[in-house]
Amino acid sequence: MTTTLLETRPTEAGLPVTSGSLVSDTFDTSLDVLGLLVDELAHGVMVVNTQGWILHANRAARSALQGGLSLGTTHGGLKLKSVPDPQQLGRALSEAASGKRAMIRLQDAGGDFNLAVVPLNRQTAGACDRIALFFSRNEAGTPSLLASFAQSNRLTRTEEQVLVLLCRCLSAPEIAMQMKVAVSTVRSHVRSLCAKTSTRGVRQLVNLVAALPPLAPARVPPAVRLH
């Protein structure tokens, strides 16, 4: 395998700047590979044109569109449903077409979420015909991410359940009511969670979970039928 050597030079701030290509001549930059990459993201990512026609949507985006309360599709294009301002998406796409970023707030089954509208332009300014849409995550951690986090930190099933509820902004009394245990029991689990994750409190613990890599749940291979 042949790779491009990288040359670094100092800058005025003392940080190195890399010159040359970071991509080897055998690196696969095909759209298939990029599609597989964005499919592993927990939040939706889409590419549309200036008219809102969908050019690509990752797995999370397709799922959001199928069950969305305010964002859906019609004949291959995006449409807003049951929103106070149905023209906001069109305005955001128009701004992106002229090189400007925009942010709109919509509603889904999980509550309000933000949709970032970003022009895909190699230049810092100017018109573009490809626009990226980035969906925000509704929760601090998806169940699959929390399960991986719990396993890596050796959490018990009960501690993992408490962590899920903490990430949903429930207080200790609310968690106790939902789990049908004493508040002191919940606080004991929280202390254990903080000790195992080396965090100093609930806020730092939830922030730690929120900063986890946004990975989608692992795909389960289809069962093989025996004849």
Backbone as CSV, one residue per row, in Angstrom:
resi,resn,N_x,N_y,N_z,CA_x,CA_y,CA_z,C_x,C_y,C_z
1,MET,0.844,-1.191,0.000,0.000,0.000,0.000,0.879,1.241,0.000
2,THR,0.578,2.178,-0.860,1.339,3.423,-0.953,0.554,4.532,-0.299
3,THR,1.187,5.275,0.584,0.525,6.390,1.244,1.297,7.665,0.966
4,THR,0.600,8.792,1.103,1.221,10.080,0.879,1.921,10.538,2.139
5,LEU,3.184,10.895,2.043,3.914,11.395,3.192,3.435,12.795,3.527
6,LEU,3.340,13.091,4.810,2.843,14.376,5.258,4.000,15.221,5.763
7,GLU,4.008,16.459,5.372,5.055,17.389,5.799,4.428,18.416,6.712
8,THR,5.025,18.654,7.871,4.494,19.639,8.800,5.445,20.805,8.914
9,ARG,4.861,21.957,9.172,5.686,23.153,9.365,5.090,23.946,10.516
10,PRO,5.900,24.664,11.285,5.375,25.414,12.423,4.587,26.626,11.955
11,THR,3.647,27.053,12.768,2.887,28.268,12.488,3.252,29.319,13.512
12,GLU,2.636,30.501,13.366,2.935,31.580,14.306,2.476,31.213,15.705
13,ALA,1.400,30.393,15.789,0.898,30.004,17.111,1.647,28.815,17.680
14,GLY,2.609,28.286,16.923,3.380,27.167,17.412,2.757,25.820,17.132
15,LEU,1.627,25.786,16.398,0.959,24.530,16.085,1.333,24.101,14.682
16,PRO,1.552,22.803,14.468,1.946,22.343,13.136,0.783,22.393,12.153
17,VAL,1.097,22.692,10.918,0.132,22.658,9.834,0.560,21.564,8.883
18,THR,-0.375,20.695,8.521,-0.055,19.581,7.649,-0.267,19.963,6.202
19,SER,0.724,19.685,5.380,0.584,19.894,3.950,0.609,18.541,3.264
20,GLY,-0.107,18.420,2.179,-0.214,17.130,1.505,-1.559,16.504,1.765
21,SER,-1.790,15.347,1.230,-3.085,14.689,1.337,-3.089,13.708,2.490
22,LEU,-4.228,13.659,3.215,-4.396,12.681,4.281,-4.944,11.368,3.747
23,VAL,-5.247,11.305,2.469,-5.878,10.137,1.889,-4.864,9.355,1.077
24,SER,-4.732,8.056,1.372,-3.819,7.231,0.608,-4.430,6.911,-0.746
25,ASP,-3.598,6.450,-1.670,-4.112,6.182,-3.006,-4.964,4.923,-3.066
26,THR,-5.050,4.188,-1.944,-5.899,3.003,-1.908,-7.141,3.213,-1.045
27,PHE,-7.319,4.418,-0.524,-8.454,4.699,0.349,-9.734,4.744,-0.481
28,ASP,-10.768,4.053,-0.005,-12.031,3.966,-0.724,-12.914,5.159,-0.361
29,THR,-13.127,6.064,-1.295,-13.964,7.240,-1.058,-15.285,7.121,-1.794
30,SER,-15.701,5.915,-2.128,-16.936,5.726,-2.875,-18.134,6.124,-2.031
31,LEU,-19.242,6.421,-2.731,-20.458,6.805,-2.037,-21.001,5.659,-1.193
32,ASP,-20.740,4.412,-1.602,-21.198,3.276,-0.806,-20.569,3.288,0.579
33,VAL,-19.264,3.556,0.642,-18.570,3.586,1.927,-19.068,4.753,2.775
34,LEU,-19.248,5.905,2.169,-19.750,7.065,2.909,-21.173,6.813,3.405
35,GLY,-21.964,6.115,2.594,-23.310,5.775,3.024,-23.302,4.850,4.224
36,LEU,-22.410,3.863,4.225,-22.275,2.969,5.369,-21.822,3.733,6.608
37,LEU,-20.956,4.711,6.400,-20.439,5.499,7.520,-21.558,6.274,8.210
38,VAL,-22.339,7.038,7.445,-23.376,7.864,8.071,-24.520,7.017,8.595
39,ASP,-24.678,5.781,8.094,-25.705,4.891,8.632,-25.411,4.492,10.069
40,GLU,-24.154,4.602,10.512,-23.787,4.233,11.872,-24.035,5.355,12.873
41,LEU,-24.497,6.515,12.412,-24.769,7.639,13.305,-26.145,7.495,13.940
42,ALA,-26.252,7.876,15.215,-27.517,7.766,15.928,-28.498,8.850,15.533
43,HIS,-28.009,9.979,15.028,-28.914,11.046,14.618,-29.040,11.080,13.097
44,GLY,-30.143,11.619,12.636,-30.417,11.642,11.210,-29.519,12.593,10.451
45,VAL,-29.086,12.177,9.278,-28.313,13.008,8.357,-28.905,12.816,6.962
46,MET,-29.186,13.921,6.295,-29.756,13.856,4.958,-29.036,14.824,4.035
47,VAL,-29.090,14.545,2.746,-28.626,15.470,1.729,-29.800,15.712,0.781
48,VAL,-30.126,16.968,0.574,-31.227,17.332,-0.315,-30.734,18.387,-1.295
49,ASN,-31.529,18.644,-2.329,-31.208,19.754,-3.215,-31.977,20.985,-2.760
50,THR,-31.856,22.059,-3.483,-32.456,23.320,-3.049,-33.977,23.285,-3.062
51,GLN,-34.570,22.330,-3.788,-36.022,22.197,-3.816,-36.534,21.218,-2.746
52,GLY,-35.621,20.631,-1.976,-36.023,19.714,-0.923,-36.152,18.275,-1.364
53,TRP,-35.681,17.957,-2.583,-35.708,16.570,-3.025,-34.592,15.795,-2.323
54,ILE,-34.924,14.617,-1.805,-33.982,13.843,-1.004,-33.004,13.117,-1.911
55,LEU,-31.711,13.391,-1.721,-30.649,12.729,-2.471,-30.059,11.567,-1.675
56,HIS,-30.019,11.699,-0.364,-29.536,10.607,0.498,-30.070,10.832,1.910
57,ALA,-30.412,9.735,2.576,-30.844,9.788,3.973,-30.280,8.577,4.688
58,ASN,-29.653,8.797,5.838,-29.106,7.657,6.563,-30.213,6.912,7.299
59,ARG,-29.842,5.844,7.961,-30.828,4.964,8.594,-31.666,5.711,9.639
60,ALA,-31.014,6.537,10.461,-31.737,7.274,11.500,-32.702,8.282,10.882
61,ALA,-32.299,8.929,9.798,-33.176,9.895,9.137,-34.388,9.201,8.521
62,ARG,-34.171,8.049,7.903,-35.290,7.316,7.313,-36.290,6.903,8.384
63,SER,-35.777,6.485,9.535,-36.658,6.111,10.634,-37.450,7.312,11.135
64,ALA,-36.779,8.465,11.242,-37.453,9.671,11.711,-38.537,10.120,10.736
65,LEU,-38.289,9.974,9.454,-39.270,10.393,8.454,-40.496,9.483,8.451
66,GLN,-40.288,8.207,8.738,-41.408,7.265,8.715,-42.392,7.523,9.846
67,GLY,-41.865,7.906,11.016,-42.753,8.120,12.158,-42.834,9.556,12.612
68,GLY,-42.377,10.485,11.769,-42.324,11.882,12.166,-43.688,12.536,12.257
69,LEU,-43.841,13.422,13.259,-45.082,14.162,13.409,-45.097,15.428,12.562
70,SER,-43.935,16.035,12.365,-43.892,17.312,11.661,-43.042,17.289,10.404
71,LEU,-42.260,16.238,10.190,-41.408,16.153,9.008,-41.653,14.824,8.317
72,GLY,-41.980,14.888,7.029,-42.243,13.678,6.269,-41.821,13.846,4.823
73,THR,-42.264,12.946,3.977,-41.898,12.990,2.565,-43.147,12.884,1.699
74,THR,-43.020,13.403,0.504,-44.060,13.261,-0.497,-43.409,13.199,-1.863
75,HIS,-43.562,12.083,-2.551,-43.007,11.884,-3.893,-41.505,12.179,-3.941
76,GLY,-40.776,11.750,-2.899,-39.333,11.910,-2.887,-38.828,13.232,-2.369
77,GLY,-39.730,14.103,-1.918,-39.316,15.404,-1.385,-39.740,15.572,0.058
78,LEU,-39.110,16.492,0.766,-39.451,16.761,2.157,-40.691,17.638,2.246
79,LYS,-41.449,17.445,3.318,-42.583,18.324,3.580,-42.783,18.440,5.085
80,LEU,-43.290,19.581,5.509,-43.626,19.803,6.905,-45.101,19.501,7.105
81,LYS,-45.418,18.862,8.245,-46.792,18.475,8.527,-47.220,19.042,9.874
82,SER,-48.376,19.656,9.902,-48.999,20.106,11.152,-48.057,20.962,11.986
83,VAL,-47.474,21.968,11.359,-46.603,22.899,12.076,-47.171,24.302,11.942
84,PRO,-46.903,25.179,12.935,-47.447,26.542,12.867,-46.940,27.323,11.655
85,ASP,-45.704,27.080,11.242,-45.104,27.828,10.133,-44.599,26.843,9.078
86,PRO,-45.458,26.415,8.163,-45.044,25.406,7.175,-44.018,25.903,6.165
87,GLN,-43.768,27.212,6.130,-42.826,27.758,5.162,-41.401,27.849,5.695
88,GLN,-41.188,27.474,6.970,-39.863,27.676,7.558,-38.802,26.795,6.905
89,LEU,-39.175,25.591,6.479,-38.201,24.722,5.810,-37.794,25.320,4.471
90,GLY,-38.753,25.820,3.722,-38.444,26.443,2.440,-37.524,27.642,2.591
91,ARG,-37.765,28.461,3.623,-36.896,29.611,3.865,-35.487,29.170,4.241
92,ALA,-35.394,28.122,5.068,-34.075,27.625,5.471,-33.311,27.070,4.276
93,LEU,-34.003,26.368,3.375,-33.340,25.844,2.176,-32.892,26.980,1.261
94,SER,-33.687,28.024,1.168,-33.302,29.182,0.346,-32.062,29.859,0.906
95,GLU,-32.000,29.978,2.239,-30.811,30.579,2.854,-29.590,29.699,2.609
96,ALA,-29.770,28.367,2.732,-28.646,27.457,2.497,-28.192,27.512,1.040
97,ALA,-29.120,27.688,0.120,-28.761,27.774,-1.302,-27.873,28.975,-1.590
98,SER,-27.996,30.008,-0.761,-27.147,31.194,-0.930,-25.905,31.134,-0.047
99,GLY,-25.675,29.980,0.598,-24.458,29.792,1.384,-24.591,30.062,2.861
100,LYS,-25.820,30.239,3.364,-26.026,30.560,4.777,-26.600,29.358,5.523
101,ARG,-26.131,29.158,6.737,-26.657,28.097,7.586,-27.934,28.563,8.280
102,ALA,-28.769,27.576,8.648,-30.015,27.897,9.338,-30.325,26.795,10.331
103,MET,-31.198,27.102,11.290,-31.632,26.136,12.293,-33.131,26.303,12.481
104,ILE,-33.884,25.205,12.380,-35.317,25.266,12.613,-35.681,24.259,13.679
105,ARG,-36.759,24.568,14.418,-37.215,23.676,15.487,-38.519,23.013,15.055
106,LEU,-38.557,21.682,15.207,-39.723,20.903,14.853,-40.118,20.032,16.035
107,GLN,-41.174,19.262,15.859,-41.657,18.412,16.938,-41.816,16.993,16.435
108,ASP,-41.465,16.040,17.296,-41.608,14.630,16.972,-42.192,13.913,18.177
109,ALA,-42.326,12.596,18.058,-42.917,11.825,19.152,-42.112,11.969,20.438
110,GLY,-40.806,12.149,20.311,-39.955,12.293,21.488,-39.879,13.712,22.021
111,GLY,-40.572,14.655,21.385,-40.545,16.047,21.807,-39.948,16.936,20.732
112,ASP,-39.601,18.155,21.124,-39.012,19.100,20.177,-37.616,18.648,19.772
113,PHE,-37.266,18.925,18.518,-35.902,18.662,18.068,-35.506,19.731,17.061
114,ASN,-34.205,19.951,16.939,-33.679,20.954,16.026,-33.191,20.290,14.741
115,LEU,-33.322,21.012,13.660,-32.857,20.553,12.361,-31.902,21.611,11.814
116,ALA,-30.615,21.237,11.711,-29.612,22.163,11.167,-29.586,22.020,9.652
117,VAL,-29.640,23.148,8.969,-29.642,23.186,7.508,-28.327,23.816,7.072
118,VAL,-27.466,23.011,6.432,-26.088,23.431,6.162,-25.772,23.305,4.673
119,PRO,-25.327,24.382,4.038,-24.944,24.280,2.617,-23.674,23.457,2.450
120,LEU,-23.665,22.579,1.469,-22.482,21.771,1.170,-21.737,22.437,0.035
121,ASN,-20.878,23.348,0.419,-20.155,24.154,-0.552,-18.692,24.193,-0.152
122,ARG,-17.802,23.882,-1.068,-16.374,23.928,-0.764,-15.893,25.350,-0.535
123,GLN,-16.600,26.312,-1.063,-16.241,27.709,-0.864,-16.946,28.223,0.389
124,THR,-16.360,29.229,1.021,-16.945,29.789,2.237,-18.193,30.600,1.939
125,ALA,-18.372,31.018,0.712,-19.551,31.792,0.340,-19.924,31.431,-1.090
126,GLY,-21.145,31.775,-1.438,-21.585,31.502,-2.797,-22.716,30.493,-2.824
127,ALA,-23.361,30.392,-3.986,-24.511,29.512,-4.135,-24.081,28.052,-4.135
128,CYS,-24.992,27.173,-3.714,-24.729,25.735,-3.742,-26.032,25.022,-4.075
129,ASP,-25.926,23.786,-4.553,-27.122,23.029,-4.921,-27.261,21.754,-4.101
130,ARG,-26.410,21.551,-3.104,-26.505,20.399,-2.215,-26.526,20.899,-0.776
131,ILE,-27.492,20.422,-0.017,-27.700,20.922,1.341,-27.797,19.743,2.302
132,ALA,-27.094,19.825,3.410,-27.130,18.776,4.435,-28.119,19.160,5.533
133,LEU,-28.856,18.178,6.003,-29.772,18.358,7.131,-29.312,17.448,8.262
134,PHE,-29.072,18.037,9.428,-28.615,17.283,10.593,-29.707,17.320,11.657
135,PHE,-30.183,16.135,12.055,-31.202,16.029,13.092,-30.520,16.019,14.461
136,SER,-31.124,16.677,15.428,-30.598,16.595,16.787,-31.086,15.312,17.446
137,ARG,-30.361,14.881,18.485,-30.779,13.711,19.244,-31.777,14.134,20.308
138,ASN,-32.807,13.326,20.525,-33.838,13.668,21.499,-33.402,13.395,22.930
139,GLU,-32.510,12.426,23.119,-32.109,12.032,24.467,-30.596,12.091,24.603
140,ALA,-30.133,12.126,25.849,-28.691,12.187,26.099,-27.994,10.917,25.648
141,GLY,-28.700,9.797,25.669,-28.079,8.544,25.252,-29.115,7.553,24.753
142,THR,-28.840,6.916,23.656,-29.750,5.904,23.145,-29.590,4.636,23.975
143,PRO,-30.604,3.749,23.990,-30.495,2.522,24.790,-29.255,1.693,24.461
144,SER,-28.910,1.601,23.167,-27.748,0.790,22.804,-26.454,1.414,23.321
145,LEU,-26.359,2.748,23.252,-25.165,3.420,23.774,-25.071,3.261,25.283
146,LEU,-26.215,3.416,25.961,-26.210,3.279,27.413,-25.860,1.852,27.822
147,ALA,-26.302,0.876,27.036,-25.956,-0.507,27.347,-24.451,-0.732,27.223
148,SER,-23.854,-0.168,26.183,-22.401,-0.296,26.021,-21.667,0.434,27.134
149,PHE,-22.160,1.619,27.485,-21.555,2.400,28.567,-21.658,1.640,29.880
150,ALA,-22.823,1.030,30.137,-23.018,0.275,31.369,-22.090,-0.932,31.436
151,GLN,-21.920,-1.594,30.310,-21.053,-2.770,30.286,-19.598,-2.390,30.531
152,SER,-19.151,-1.293,29.895,-17.751,-0.883,30.041,-17.438,-0.385,31.443
153,ASN,-18.467,0.111,32.147,-18.257,0.605,33.509,-18.754,-0.372,34.571
154,ARG,-19.136,-1.582,34.139,-19.567,-2.646,35.034,-20.737,-2.223,35.924
155,LEU,-21.726,-1.595,35.309,-22.926,-1.205,36.039,-23.871,-2.394,36.155
156,THR,-24.618,-2.429,37.236,-25.654,-3.447,37.380,-26.866,-3.046,36.533
157,ARG,-27.788,-3.989,36.353,-28.996,-3.676,35.583,-29.796,-2.558,36.239
158,THR,-29.869,-2.570,37.554,-30.611,-1.526,38.261,-29.926,-0.173,38.106
159,GLU,-28.599,-0.151,38.204,-27.863,1.104,38.012,-28.053,1.633,36.591
160,GLU,-28.070,0.734,35.628,-28.304,1.158,34.245,-29.706,1.760,34.094
161,GLN,-30.689,1.159,34.745,-32.050,1.687,34.687,-32.118,3.080,35.315
162,VAL,-31.443,3.266,36.442,-31.398,4.587,37.080,-30.725,5.596,36.165
163,LEU,-29.654,5.181,35.507,-28.938,6.074,34.599,-29.834,6.515,33.443
164,VAL,-30.611,5.592,32.889,-31.539,5.934,31.800,-32.513,7.013,32.250
165,LEU,-33.044,6.858,33.445,-34.020,7.825,33.954,-33.360,9.162,34.294
166,LEU,-32.126,9.124,34.782,-31.407,10.373,35.026,-31.196,11.140,33.726
167,CYS,-30.884,10.418,32.653,-30.682,11.061,31.358,-31.977,11.634,30.790
168,ARG,-33.106,11.197,31.327,-34.396,11.760,30.927,-34.816,12.896,31.840
169,CYS,-33.870,13.370,32.663,-34.057,14.533,33.550,-35.028,14.271,34.696
170,LEU,-35.187,13.016,35.093,-36.034,12.711,36.241,-35.237,12.928,37.527
171,SER,-35.933,13.415,38.558,-35.305,13.614,39.869,-35.309,12.300,40.645
172,ALA,-34.582,12.286,41.767,-34.525,11.069,42.595,-35.914,10.639,43.066
173,PRO,-36.773,11.561,43.569,-38.127,11.140,43.955,-38.938,10.596,42.785
174,GLU,-38.791,11.190,41.602,-39.527,10.707,40.426,-39.046,9.318,40.010
175,ILE,-37.728,9.109,40.088,-37.184,7.785,39.764,-37.667,6.763,40.776
176,ALA,-37.683,7.141,42.060,-38.145,6.230,43.107,-39.596,5.833,42.880
177,MET,-40.411,6.796,42.480,-41.822,6.505,42.226,-41.977,5.564,41.039
178,GLN,-41.194,5.790,39.981,-41.311,4.958,38.787,-40.785,3.551,39.025
179,MET,-39.720,3.433,39.826,-39.130,2.119,40.096,-39.745,1.431,41.307
180,LYS,-40.632,2.185,42.015,-41.319,1.648,43.194,-40.318,1.231,44.277
181,VAL,-39.363,2.138,44.544,-38.383,1.922,45.610,-38.295,3.198,46.434
182,ALA,-37.550,3.140,47.517,-37.373,4.319,48.366,-36.416,5.306,47.707
183,VAL,-36.595,6.581,48.028,-35.709,7.619,47.489,-34.276,7.366,47.936
184,SER,-34.103,6.895,49.167,-32.753,6.600,49.668,-32.085,5.510,48.835
185,THR,-32.869,4.563,48.324,-32.310,3.505,47.477,-31.809,4.088,46.160
186,VAL,-32.588,5.006,45.579,-32.172,5.659,44.328,-30.885,6.433,44.550
187,ARG,-30.810,7.177,45.659,-29.610,7.964,45.929,-28.400,7.066,46.157
188,SER,-28.620,5.898,46.712,-27.525,4.945,46.879,-27.019,4.467,45.515
189,HIS,-27.942,4.218,44.595,-27.546,3.815,43.245,-26.800,4.950,42.533
190,VAL,-27.230,6.172,42.760,-26.560,7.322,42.132,-25.133,7.439,42.646
191,ARG,-24.942,7.262,43.950,-23.588,7.305,44.504,-22.720,6.213,43.889
192,SER,-23.287,5.040,43.717,-22.538,3.946,43.104,-22.205,4.255,41.647
193,LEU,-23.159,4.853,40.926,-22.917,5.249,39.537,-21.762,6.234,39.442
194,CYS,-21.772,7.229,40.318,-20.712,8.246,40.286,-19.352,7.628,40.637
195,ALA,-19.355,6.696,41.577,-18.092,6.059,41.969,-17.531,5.223,40.819
196,LYS,-18.398,4.460,40.148,-17.932,3.581,39.078,-17.506,4.354,37.835
197,THR,-18.088,5.528,37.613,-17.766,6.324,36.410,-16.808,7.469,36.705
198,SER,-16.352,7.547,37.957,-15.406,8.610,38.372,-15.964,10.003,38.080
199,THR,-17.250,10.203,38.373,-17.874,11.512,38.215,-18.234,12.059,39.588
200,ARG,-18.391,13.376,39.667,-18.594,14.032,40.954,-20.054,14.344,41.247
201,GLY,-20.947,13.983,40.352,-22.359,14.254,40.588,-23.184,13.914,39.369
202,VAL,-24.501,14.085,39.528,-25.423,13.722,38.444,-25.158,14.547,37.198
203,ARG,-24.903,15.824,37.355,-24.690,16.680,36.177,-23.491,16.203,35.363
204,GLN,-22.382,15.935,36.033,-21.199,15.462,35.318,-21.442,14.086,34.704
205,LEU,-22.203,13.241,35.397,-22.517,11.912,34.885,-23.347,12.005,33.604
206,VAL,-24.378,12.826,33.618,-25.228,12.975,32.440,-24.452,13.626,31.292
207,ASN,-23.601,14.588,31.625,-22.769,15.208,30.582,-21.823,14.192,29.954
208,LEU,-21.324,13.268,30.773,-20.441,12.220,30.260,-21.189,11.334,29.264
209,VAL,-22.429,10.993,29.597,-23.239,10.165,28.696,-23.586,10.943,27.422
210,ALA,-23.899,12.225,27.591,-24.270,13.040,26.429,-23.118,13.187,25.438
211,ALA,-21.883,13.060,25.933,-20.710,13.216,25.067,-20.265,11.908,24.436
212,LEU,-21.007,10.827,24.657,-20.636,9.552,24.033,-20.733,9.659,22.514
213,PRO,-19.930,8.891,21.781,-20.024,8.912,20.318,-21.446,8.568,19.875
214,PRO,-22.006,9.351,18.949,-23.415,9.162,18.549,-23.609,7.985,17.606
215,LEU,-23.454,6.780,18.121,-23.563,5.589,17.283,-24.978,5.026,17.309
216,ALA,-25.430,4.574,16.156,-26.735,3.934,16.045,-26.661,2.523,16.614
217,PRO,-27.813,1.925,16.960,-27.800,0.535,17.436,-27.194,-0.398,16.397
218,ALA,-26.501,-1.412,16.879,-25.898,-2.377,15.965,-26.985,-3.117,15.204
219,ARG,-26.707,-3.391,13.955,-27.675,-4.119,13.143,-27.665,-5.593,13.529
220,VAL,-28.845,-6.149,13.664,-28.972,-7.575,13.984,-29.129,-8.337,12.680
221,PRO,-28.237,-9.294,12.401,-28.363,-10.041,11.154,-29.641,-10.859,11.130
222,PRO,-30.254,-11.007,9.958,-31.489,-11.779,9.879,-31.266,-13.243,10.238
223,ALA,-32.275,-13.823,10.867,-32.174,-15.220,11.279,-32.132,-16.124,10.045
224,VAL,-31.348,-17.154,10.133,-31.235,-18.113,9.037,-32.244,-19.224,9.248
225,ARG,-33.076,-19.405,8.272,-34.088,-20.466,8.369,-33.470,-21.823,7.982
226,LEU,-33.794,-22.802,8.784,-33.323,-24.157,8.513,-34.421,-24.930,7.807
227,HIS,-34.090,-25.498,6.679,-35.075,-26.250,5.909,-34.941,-27.743,6.209
